[in-house]
């Protein structure tokens, strides 16, 4: 396993871009990739919701998981935003080194 982690969150297109840009600018993530639109079906406040969202994939390091999670939670416009950390188990050594160097 490597020291690199991918954090995902979902939001509107503009909000996902704003979160990704801010996380990279603050050095919490090396890069952000936006995917979408996606269709999200989920239960919220007792009802099934069906919404269009965009997914933001943030590449960071294990040391930045807590600060990045706190940043997303604080700046997201959802009451309970998705914040999921996925370990990276391998990949291009040069890319993984770049992620580490790009994150402060």
C-alpha positions as a Markdown table, in Angstrom:
| # | Residue | x | y | z |
|---|---|---|---|---|
| 1 | Unk | 0.0 | 0.0 | 0.0 |
| 2 | Unk | 1.2 | 3.6 | -0.7 |
| 3 | Unk | 0.9 | 6.8 | 1.3 |
| 4 | Unk | -1.5 | 8.2 | -1.3 |
| 5 | Unk | -5.3 | 8.4 | -0.7 |
| 6 | Unk | -8.2 | 9.4 | -2.9 |
| 7 | Unk | -11.0 | 11.3 | -1.2 |
| 8 | Unk | -14.4 | 11.5 | -3.0 |
| 9 | Unk | -17.3 | 13.8 | -2.5 |
| 10 | Unk | -20.3 | 14.8 | -4.5 |
| 11 | Unk | -21.9 | 18.2 | -5.1 |
| 12 | Unk | -23.4 | 20.4 | -7.8 |
| 13 | Unk | -21.0 | 21.0 | -10.7 |
| 14 | Unk | -20.0 | 24.5 | -9.5 |
| 15 | Unk | -19.7 | 23.5 | -5.8 |
| 16 | Unk | -17.6 | 20.4 | -6.7 |
| 17 | Unk | -15.3 | 22.6 | -8.8 |
| 18 | Unk | -15.0 | 25.2 | -6.0 |
| 19 | Unk | -14.2 | 22.5 | -3.5 |
| 20 | Unk | -11.6 | 20.9 | -5.7 |
| 21 | Unk | -9.9 | 24.2 | -6.6 |
| 22 | Unk | -9.8 | 25.4 | -3.0 |
| 23 | Unk | -8.4 | 22.1 | -1.8 |
| 24 | Unk | -5.6 | 22.2 | -4.4 |
| 25 | Unk | -4.9 | 25.9 | -3.7 |
| 26 | Unk | -4.6 | 25.3 | 0.0 |
| 27 | Unk | -2.2 | 22.3 | -0.5 |
| 28 | Unk | -4.7 | 19.8 | 0.9 |
| 29 | Unk | -4.8 | 17.9 | -2.4 |
| 30 | Unk | -2.4 | 17.5 | -5.3 |
| 31 | Unk | -5.3 | 17.5 | -7.9 |
| 32 | Unk | -9.0 | 17.3 | -8.2 |
| 33 | Unk | -10.9 | 15.5 | -10.9 |
| 34 | Unk | -14.6 | 16.2 | -11.6 |
| 35 | Unk | -16.8 | 13.5 | -13.0 |
| 36 | Unk | -20.3 | 13.9 | -14.1 |
| 37 | Unk | -23.0 | 14.5 | -14.3 |
| 38 | Unk | -23.9 | 11.4 | -12.2 |
| 39 | Unk | -27.3 | 10.3 | -10.9 |
| 40 | Unk | -27.4 | 9.8 | -7.2 |
| 41 | Unk | -30.3 | 7.9 | -5.6 |
| 42 | Unk | -30.2 | 7.9 | -1.8 |
| 43 | Unk | -32.4 | 8.1 | 1.3 |
| 44 | Unk | -32.5 | 11.5 | 3.1 |
| 45 | Unk | -34.8 | 12.6 | 5.8 |
| 46 | Unk | -37.1 | 9.6 | 5.3 |
| 47 | Unk | -37.6 | 9.9 | 1.6 |
| 48 | Unk | -35.8 | 8.5 | -1.4 |
| 49 | Unk | -34.0 | 11.3 | -3.4 |
| 50 | Unk | -33.0 | 11.2 | -7.0 |
| 51 | Unk | -30.5 | 14.0 | -7.9 |
| 52 | Unk | -28.0 | 15.0 | -10.5 |
| 53 | Unk | -24.5 | 15.6 | -9.0 |
| 54 | Unk | -20.9 | 15.8 | -9.9 |
| 55 | Unk | -18.2 | 13.7 | -8.2 |
| 56 | Unk | -15.0 | 15.2 | -7.1 |
| 57 | Unk | -11.9 | 12.9 | -6.7 |
| 58 | Unk | -9.1 | 14.4 | -4.7 |
| 59 | Unk | -5.6 | 12.9 | -4.6 |
| 60 | Unk | -3.9 | 13.5 | -1.3 |
| 61 | Unk | -1.7 | 11.9 | 1.3 |
| 62 | Unk | -2.6 | 9.9 | 4.3 |
| 63 | Unk | -1.4 | 12.8 | 6.5 |
| 64 | Unk | -3.9 | 15.1 | 4.9 |
| 65 | Unk | -7.0 | 13.0 | 5.2 |
| 66 | Unk | -8.2 | 14.6 | 8.4 |
| 67 | Unk | -7.5 | 18.2 | 7.4 |
| 68 | Unk | -9.1 | 17.6 | 3.9 |
| 69 | Unk | -12.1 | 15.9 | 5.5 |
| 70 | Unk | -12.5 | 18.8 | 7.9 |
| 71 | Unk | -12.2 | 21.3 | 5.0 |
| 72 | Unk | -14.8 | 19.6 | 2.8 |
| 73 | Unk | -17.2 | 19.2 | 5.8 |
| 74 | Unk | -16.8 | 22.9 | 6.7 |
| 75 | Unk | -17.1 | 24.3 | 3.2 |
| 76 | Unk | -19.7 | 21.9 | 1.6 |
| 77 | Unk | -23.2 | 23.1 | 1.2 |
| 78 | Unk | -24.7 | 19.7 | 2.1 |
| 79 | Unk | -25.6 | 19.1 | 5.8 |
| 80 | Unk | -23.9 | 15.7 | 5.6 |
| 81 | Unk | -21.6 | 15.6 | 2.6 |
| 82 | Unk | -20.1 | 12.4 | 1.2 |
| 83 | Unk | -16.4 | 12.2 | 2.3 |
| 84 | Unk | -14.9 | 8.8 | 1.6 |
| 85 | Unk | -11.2 | 8.1 | 1.8 |
| 86 | Unk | -9.9 | 5.3 | -0.4 |
| 87 | Unk | -6.4 | 3.9 | 0.0 |
| 88 | Unk | -4.3 | 3.7 | -3.1 |
| 89 | Unk | -2.6 | 0.2 | -3.1 |
| 90 | Unk | -0.2 | 0.9 | -6.0 |
| 91 | Unk | 0.5 | 2.9 | -9.1 |
| 92 | Unk | 3.1 | 4.8 | -11.0 |
| 93 | Unk | 5.9 | 5.6 | -8.5 |
| 94 | Unk | 6.6 | 8.9 | -10.3 |
| 95 | Unk | 2.9 | 9.9 | -10.0 |
| 96 | Unk | 2.7 | 8.9 | -6.3 |
| 97 | Unk | 5.8 | 10.8 | -5.6 |
| 98 | Unk | 4.3 | 13.9 | -7.4 |
| 99 | Unk | 1.2 | 13.7 | -5.2 |
| 100 | Unk | 3.3 | 13.7 | -2.1 |
| 101 | Unk | 5.4 | 16.6 | -3.3 |
| 102 | Unk | 2.4 | 18.6 | -4.3 |
| 103 | Unk | 0.6 | 18.3 | -1.0 |
| 104 | Unk | 1.9 | 20.5 | 1.8 |
